[in-house]
Amino acid sequence: MQNTVPHQRRGTAADATVTDPALVKRAVKAAALGNAMEWFDFGVYSYLAVTLGKVFFPSGNPTAQLLSTFGAFAAAFLVRPIGGMIFGPLGDRIGRQKILALTMIMMAAGTFAIGLIPSYATIGVGAPILLLAARLVQGFSTGGEYAGATTFIAEYAPDRKRGFFGSWLEFGTLAGYIAGAGLVTLMTALLSSDDLLSWGWRIPFLIAGPMGVIGLYLRTKLEETPAFAAELEKAARQERERPKVPLRDMITGQWKALLLCMGLVLIFNVTDYMLLSYMPSYLTSELHYDETHGLLVVLGVMALMMIVQPFAGALSDRIGRRPVIAAGCAGFFFLSIPALLLIRQGSLFAIALGMGALGLLLVCFTAAMPSALPALFPTRVRYGSLSIGFNVSVSLFGGTTPLVVTALIGATGNVMMPAYYMMAAAIIGGAAVWFMAESAGRPLPGSAPAVESEAEARALRGA
């Protein structure tokens, strides 16, 4: 039978799944690498925003160039819900592993294609059109990536360590960002402005090709998750195909969980994109801060977040997802203005202190969300419903953050808009945390308990 897990025992709802540590680690690595590649591209795109504006959107107004570049960045998020509505239900129908392999291919192809597009000076208006097309391919594929990766890790991990293992997904995000931003920083330091503008900017995008091949290899070598394999076996015992859940049922049948998901994703992604995507350009375009120094500060913040990430994930296993996420919401509400005032003070120490504070608050979300979000939905619709809720929220609020904040500053002249935007997001996130149920240490809805040993499984059966 296909899609079985030969090295991992699977149980029924009255039984327990005994996890295989080696398989769990392989699943985490494969999922995290895909996320790393996605955010490698985002990091490169964000840190090269000023350069890309000159290459693809010639204009005498630097603000207009930056808005055009972030507009193309945001356009990819408009098709993410479509990708989620297609890939998510397919992941629930034919398997998580197959869809994650497909999204990996598409992400790599879209990123690689950007590195091959001729400049505006060469082909005129065709250049921004091709850039937009490549970004739409990326957005469509990422519509099935994050929800699939979180589902994949959550369904492999033991219940008591789901937060710890889930936190490594965002560790991959930060690693990809640091790799992309670090490469841009190195190129900015080594290349002249003319070289960077003429050919240097292409190098980071072309690297996506080999990265995609490696990620695809890792994902195709994995077995299906125990939870999904159990669903297949259940259908086989009843001698029928796995029932197809209509898209309508994934939405209307899960509307409460979807609203909670969207609220949690809103605070998670608004703050994430604000800090990691928008702030490098904010330091350069609004504060006229030295570009290389600004990039190095953000790189340092991300390195700090990587160090703290697994510990925060383990903490969410001990004290719960709700307290960790609530602490992040409260922190962003009360500290966004002081942090931005520090950043605006302009000295390297003040900028590092303000950015570092925001980075540590963001870890509350990056560490706990990968395990909290999959636990909102039952196994039969987890990939699909999570894909829809996640991508709708990201498209409306997360990916548009750089564009909206840049436009708000331009319209009002108020450079404190980033802080106000994060505070508003924190209120919505806090409301979602208030209504969500605690999931730490508990089985995923619709799945058997996942334990680390036969002794623990026997204890559960005895209980």
N, C-alpha and C positions, 0 to 999 in steps of 0.2 A: 504494500500500500504506500502511496506517495505521501509526502508532507508529514511523516511521522518523526518522532524524536527518539532515536534509538538508545541514546545514552541518558535518558531522563525519564523517570517514571511519571506517568500522568494518572491523576485520580478523577473520580466523579465528584459531584457536588458534596457527597457525603464522605468523600475520601480526601486525600491530600496529595499534592504534587511534591515530590522530592527533587529539588533542583540540583543540577550538576554545575559545580563552581566553574569548571573549564568552559562549559557552554555559555554560562552567563557572561563571563568575561569576553568571550568571542563576540557575543551579541552586542555587548556594550561598545566594543571597539568598532565593529562594523557600522553601528548606528551613529556613533560619535564622529567617525570619519566623514560620513556624508554631511552631517551638520557642519563640520569644520570646513568642508569644501564650499558649502553654501555661503558661510560667513567669511571665508577668505575672499570671495567675490565681493560681498557687501563691504568688507573693510577696504579693499582696493578701490572700489567705486567711490566710497565716501572720501577717502584720503586723497584721491585724484580728482575730486569734484571740480576744483578750480581749473586744472589742466584739461579735463574732458570738456568743460564748458568752452574753452578756447578752440579745441579740436573740432567739436561737432556743432557748436552754436556761436559762430562769430558775431560779436556785437561790441559796440563801444562802451556798453554799460556792464561792469563786472557783476552787479547784483542781478541783472537780467540773465547773464550767462549762468550764474549759480542757480537761479530759479529754474531755468530750462533743464539743467543737468539733474536737479532734484525732481523735476517733473517727470523725466524719463525714469528716474529711480522709483518714483511713486507709481508710475503706470504699471509696473510689474505686479504691484499689489492689487490692482483692479481685477486681474485675471486669476489671482490666487483662489478666491472662492469657487471659481469654475473648476479649477484643477482639483480643489478639495472635494467638490461634489461628484467628480468623476473618479478620482483615484481612491477616495475614502471608501465609498460603497464597494468598489472593486476589491479593496483590501479586505473587507469583511466577507466578500463572496469567494475570491480565489486564493486569498492568502496575503499576509503582510510581507513576506520575503520577496515575492515576485514583484509587487508594486514598488518596494523600496529599491530593487535593482533597476527598474524602469526609470524611476525618478532620478537615480544617480546618473544614468546615461544622458538624460535630457538636461540636467543641470550642467554637466561637464560640457556638453555640446554648445549650449547657449553662452556660457562664459568664454569658451575657446573662440567662438565666432566673433565676439566683440573685439578680440585682439587682431582680427583679420580685416575689419571694416576700414575702408579708405576714409581719409579725413574730408571735411566739408570743402576744403580748398581743392581737393582732387575731383570729387564727384558731385559737389553741391548739395542740394537738398536730399539727395539719396542717402547721404551719410547719417543724418539724424533719424531718417526713416528705418534704416537697417539697424541702428542702435536700438530703436524702440522695438523692432521685431525680435531682436535677440533678448531684450529684457522681458518681453512677453513670454518667450519660451521658458526663460528662467522662472518667471512668476508662476506659470502654469505648472511646471514640474514641482516647485517648492510647495504648491498647494497640497501635495500629498506627502511631503517629506517630513515635516516636524511631527505632525500627528502620528504618522506611521512609525517614526523613530521612537517617540515616547511610548507608544503602544507596544512596540517590539521589546523595549527594555523592561517596561512594567510587567509584561506577561512572562518574561523570563526570570525576573528577580524574585527572591524570597520575600515574603510579606514584611518581615522585620527589617530588611535592608533595602527596601525599594527606594527610599529617599536617597540613600548613599549611592546606589548604582545609577539611579536616574540623574543624579547631579553630574555624572561624568558626560552626559550628553551636552550640557552647557559648558563643561570643561572643554569639549571639542569645539564649541562655538567660539570660546575665548581663544583657544589655540589657533583656530583658523583666522580670527581677527588679528591676532598678534602677528601671525605669519604674513598676512596681507599688508597690514599697516607697517610692519617692520621692513618688508621688502620695499614699500614705497618710500619709507624714511631713508633707507640705505640708498635708493636710487636718487632721491632728492639731494642727498649729501654728495654723491659721487658724480652725478651727471649735471651738465650745464642746463639752464632753462630751455635753451634751443633743442638740445638733444632729447630732453624729457618730452618736449612738445612734439618733436618730429617722429621719434620711434620708441623712446624709452617706456612710454606709458603702456605699450602693447605687451611687454614682457610678462607682467603679472597675470594677465588674462590668458596668455598662451600656456602658462604653467598648468592651467586647469585640465588640459587634456590628459597628461600622465596621471594627475591626481585622480581623475575620474576612473581611469582604467584600474588603478589600485583599489579604489573603493568598490568598484563593481566586482572585482575578483573576491574581495572579502565577503560581500553580501551574497554572492551566488554560492558560496561554500557553507552557508548557514542552513540549518534545518528550520522548519516552521515553528512558531511559538507553541508551548505546551497547551495554552488556553485554546488557540485556534485548532490545533491538532485534535484536542478533545472534542471540539464541535464537529469536526469531520468524522471522527470515530462514532459519535452519537448518531449522525446521519447515516453512516454505513450500517450500524447495527439495526437501524429501522428500515434499511434497504431503500433509501431515497436520497435524492440530491439535497445538498445543504440549501435550505429555503432562502430565497432572495428577499431581502427587506427593502420595500419601496423607499425611495428617497423621501417621500412625504412623511412616512412613519419615522424616519430618522430625525425629522425636524419636529413635527407635531407631537410625536410620542415621547420626545425628550426635551420639550420646550423649557422646562424649569432648569434642567441641567445645562442646556444650551445658554440660557441667560447668565447663569453663574459662570460658565466657561468664558463667555464674552467679557464679563466684568473683570475676571481674573487676568485674562489675556490683555485687556486694555491697559491696566496698570503695569503689567509685566513689559509690554512692548513699547508703550509710550516712553517709559523711563529708559529702556534698553536702547532704543533708537536715538533718544535724546542724548544720552551719554556717549554711546559708541559711534553713532553715525553723524550726528549733527554738531556736537561740541568741537571736533577738530576744525570744521569750517567756521564755526562761531568764533573761535579764538583768532582765526586768520582774518576773516572778512569783517567782523564786527569790532573786535578789540585790537586789530592790526598787530597781533602777536606774531613773533617770529615763527614761521611755519615749521621748521625742523624742531625747535624746542617744544612747540605745542604738540607735535606728534609724539615726541619722546615722553611727555607727561602722560598722555593717554595710554601709551604702551605700558608705562609703569603701573598705571591704575589697573589695567587688564591683567598684568602679571600678578598684582596683589590679589585680584579677584580669583585667579586660578588657584592660588595657594589656599585661599579660604574655602573655596567651593566644596570640596569633598567633606570637609569638617562640618560645614553648614548643612549639607545633605544628610550626614549622619545625625546631626542635631535634630533635624526634622523627624527622623525615625524615633528619637527618644522622647521629645516633648510634643511632637505633632506638627502637621503642616500648617494648621491654622495659626498658632502662635508665631511661627516664623514669618509667614506671609503678612500677618497683621502688624508685626514689628516693622516690616519694610514699608507698609502703607503709612503708618504713623510717622516714621522717620522722614519720608518724602514730604508729608504734609507740613511738618514743623521745621525741617532743615533745608528745604529747597531754596528759600530766600537767603538765609545765611550763607549757604554753600555758593550760590551764584554771586553774592556780594564779595565773597572771598576771591572767587575766580576773576571778578572784574577789578579787584584791587591791582592785579597786573604783575605782581612779583612771582617768580618761579615757585617760591615756597607757598604763597597763598593759593596759587592755582592748583598746585599739587595737593594741598590740604582740602580744598573745596571739591576737587574731582575725586580724591580718595574717599571722602565721606559719602559722596553719591555712589561710588563704586561699591562700597561695603553694604550700603542699603540695597543696591541692586542684587547683590548676592542672595538676599532673602528670597528673591523671586527665582533667580536662575537655579538655586539649589533645590527649592521645594516644588516649583511648578511642574517639572517633568514627571513627578510621581503623583502630584495632586490632580492634574487634569485628566489622565486616563481613568482615575478612580471615580470620575463623575458619571461614567457610562458603562452599561453592561457589555459583555464580550461580543454579543451578536451584532451590535451596532457601534462598538467603541471606535474603530478606525474612522467610519463614515461620519458619525455625529461629531466627534472631536475635530475632524478635518473641517467640517462646516463651521462650527462655532469658532474655532481658532482662526481660520482664514478670513472670515467675515470681520472679526474684530481687528485683526492685523491690518486688513485692507482699509478699513474705515479710520482707524486711529493710530496704528503703529507705524506702518510704512509711510504714511502721509505726514508724520511728525516733522521731519526736516522742512518739508515744503510749507506746511501750515505755519510753523513758528517763524520761518524766514519771511513769509508774507505778512504775518501779524506785526513783526518788528518794522517792516517796511511801511505798513499802513498806519501804525500808531506812533512809531519812533520810540517805543518803550522797550529798552533792551533787557528788561526783567521778564519778558514774556515766557522764556523757557521755564522759569521757576513757577509762574502762575499756571502754566500748562501742566506741569508735573503735580502740583497741588490739587488741581481739579481731577486729574486721573487717580490720585491717591484716595480721594473721597469715594469715587466709584468702586475702586478696588476694595476699600474697607467695607463697603456695603456688601459686596460679593462674599468676602470672608465671613461676615456675620451670619450669612444664610447657608454657607456650605457646611457639610458634615465632615467630621474628622475621619481620615482614612488611614492614618499611620498604623502599621502593624496589623491591618485587617486585610482579608482577601479582597481581590478586585470583584466588583459586582458581576455575578454570573459565572465566576470562575471558582475552582476548588482552592482551598488554602495552599499556599506555596511555602514549603519549609526546607530547611537545610540538611536534615538528617532523618533516617528511618525512625529513630527514637522519638523525635518531635512529631512525626506523622502518627506513630502509634499512640502517643499521648493525646493527640487531637481526636483520634478515633475513639479512644477510651473515654474522653471527656464527653 
